[in-house]
Amino acid sequence: MKNLFFTIIILLFILVAGLDAQEIKNITLKNTNNKIYVSAYLDEDIPEEVFEYLHNGVKVTIVYEIKLYAKRPFFFLTDSRIKSITYKKNVKYNMWEKVYVLVEEHHKEKIAAQNEINARLKKIENIFLATMDDIKGEDDCYVKIKASLESVKLFPPLSWIFDVVSKRGFETSWESKDIK
């Protein structure tokens, strides 16, 4: 019983050690023709183990969660969410052509170099957030962004055996920036 407890503790430490300390940086907001666009970057490269998953035929999805809030007085306890966007980047490696296939929204692109796909995965650029009419009448608004490795999709029966793989990867903390 004692050995089982220590084994579980050691496995938990190994899983936590596999998480990289990614963070969002450089959130920029652009107001063009009364439309607000958001861009953000991860401060570090995508972990090398993610590329190992890709090279072994596993599909990877990186998710950027973007939320727009209006600040409320402290007695409301929470701020009011105006809009929420989930932006996904799906990538898989084509072993025959030796290229990465990146799918963003409905746009599909083949990229040959690992450093180029790394640069594309770690940033979002000019994502439409809201119009100025959406935040009309709000005094203070801010945007929050978080990025994470959604999951590593294995096909059965490997998904039953290697469920631990989906727990690894990265997840950032929420980063925010004021709009007005």
C-alpha positions in Angstrom: 0.0 0.0 0.0 2.8 2.3 0.9 4.7 1.6 -2.3 1.5 2.2 -4.4 1.2 5.7 -2.8 4.8 6.6 -3.6 4.4 5.3 -7.1 1.4 7.5 -7.7 3.2 10.6 -6.2 6.2 10.0 -8.5 3.9 9.6 -11.6 2.2 12.9 -10.7 5.5 14.7 -10.5 6.6 13.3 -13.8 3.4 14.5 -15.5 3.7 17.9 -13.9 7.4 18.1 -15.0 6.3 17.6 -18.6 4.3 20.8 -18.6 6.3 23.8 -20.0 5.8 27.3 -18.6 4.4 28.9 -21.6 2.9 32.4 -21.2 1.1 34.8 -23.5 3.0 38.0 -24.3 2.5 41.1 -26.5 -1.2 41.3 -26.7 -2.0 44.0 -29.2 -5.3 45.5 -30.1 -6.1 47.3 -33.3 -9.1 49.4 -34.1 -9.8 49.5 -37.8 -13.1 50.8 -39.3 -14.8 50.4 -35.8 -13.7 46.8 -35.6 -11.4 45.5 -32.9 -8.7 43.0 -33.9 -6.5 41.1 -31.4 -3.0 39.6 -31.8 -0.9 37.7 -29.3 2.3 35.6 -29.1 3.6 32.8 -26.9 6.8 33.7 -25.2 8.5 30.3 -25.8 8.6 27.8 -28.6 6.2 24.9 -28.8 7.6 22.0 -26.7 9.7 19.6 -28.7 7.6 16.6 -27.5 4.7 18.1 -29.5 6.7 17.8 -32.6 7.6 14.2 -31.6 3.9 13.5 -31.4 3.4 15.0 -34.9 6.3 13.0 -36.4 4.7 9.9 -35.0 1.4 10.5 -36.9 -0.6 12.2 -34.1 -2.8 15.2 -34.8 -2.3 18.2 -32.4 -4.7 21.0 -31.7 -3.6 24.3 -30.1 -6.5 26.4 -28.7 -6.5 30.1 -28.1 -9.4 31.3 -25.9 -10.2 35.0 -26.3 -12.7 36.7 -24.0 -13.9 40.3 -23.9 -15.1 41.7 -20.6 -16.7 44.9 -19.3 -15.5 45.9 -15.9 -18.2 46.2 -13.2 -18.0 47.8 -9.7 -16.6 45.5 -7.0 -19.9 44.8 -5.4 -21.0 42.8 -8.6 -18.2 40.3 -7.8 -17.6 39.4 -11.4 -17.1 41.4 -14.6 -19.6 41.1 -17.5 -18.5 38.9 -20.4 -19.4 40.5 -23.7 -17.9 38.0 -26.2 -16.0 34.8 -26.2 -14.0 33.3 -29.1 -12.2 29.9 -29.3 -9.6 29.9 -32.1 -8.1 26.5 -33.0 -5.0 25.6 -34.9 -4.9 22.0 -36.0 -1.7 20.5 -37.3 -0.6 17.1 -38.5 2.5 15.8 -40.2 2.4 14.2 -43.6 5.2 11.6 -43.5 5.1 10.9 -47.2 5.5 14.6 -48.3 7.6 15.6 -45.3 5.3 18.6 -44.6 3.2 19.9 -41.8 -0.5 20.5 -42.6 -1.9 23.5 -40.7 -5.6 24.1 -40.6 -6.8 27.4 -39.2 -10.5 28.1 -39.3 -11.2 26.9 -42.9 -7.8 27.7 -44.4 -5.5 24.7 -45.0 -1.8 25.2 -45.7 1.3 23.0 -46.1 4.5 24.1 -44.4 7.8 22.3 -44.8 10.1 23.7 -42.1 9.6 22.9 -38.4 10.8 26.4 -37.3 8.1 28.0 -39.6 5.3 25.8 -38.3 6.6 26.6 -34.7 6.4 30.3 -35.5 2.9 30.0 -36.9 1.5 27.9 -34.0 2.8 30.3 -31.3 1.0 33.3 -32.5 -2.4 34.6 -33.5 -2.7 37.7 -35.7 -5.6 40.0 -36.5 -8.4 37.9 -35.1 -11.7 39.8 -35.3 -12.9 40.4 -31.7 -15.8 42.8 -31.7 -17.1 46.0 -33.2 -17.1 49.3 -31.3 -20.9 49.1 -31.2 -20.6 45.9 -29.1 -18.8 47.8 -26.4 -20.8 51.0 -26.7 -21.8 52.4 -23.4 -19.1 50.4 -21.5 -16.6 52.6 -19.7 -13.8 50.0 -19.2 -13.3 46.9 -21.2 -10.5 44.4 -21.4 -9.6 41.3 -23.3 -8.2 38.0 -21.7 -6.3 35.4 -23.7 -5.2 31.9 -22.8 -3.5 29.2 -25.0 -3.4 25.5 -24.4 -2.6 22.2 -26.1 -6.2 20.9 -26.4 -5.4 17.3 -26.7 -3.3 14.8 -28.5 -5.6 12.6 -30.6 -4.5 9.0 -30.7 -6.6 6.4 -32.5 -8.1 3.4 -30.6 -6.7 1.1 -29.0 -3.7 3.4 -28.4 -6.0 6.1 -26.9 -7.0 3.6 -24.3 -3.5 2.5 -23.4 -1.7 5.9 -23.7 -4.2 8.2 -22.1 -1.3 9.8 -20.2 -0.1 11.4 -23.4 -3.1 13.8 -23.5 -2.3 15.2 -20.1 1.1 16.5 -21.2 1.8 19.6 -23.2 1.2 23.2 -22.1 -1.4 25.6 -20.9 -0.8 29.3 -20.2 -2.4 31.4 -17.6 -4.9 34.1 -18.5 -3.2 37.4 -19.8 -5.3 40.5 -20.1 -5.1 44.0 -21.7 -7.3 47.0 -21.4 -9.1 48.2 -24.5 -9.8 51.8 -23.9 
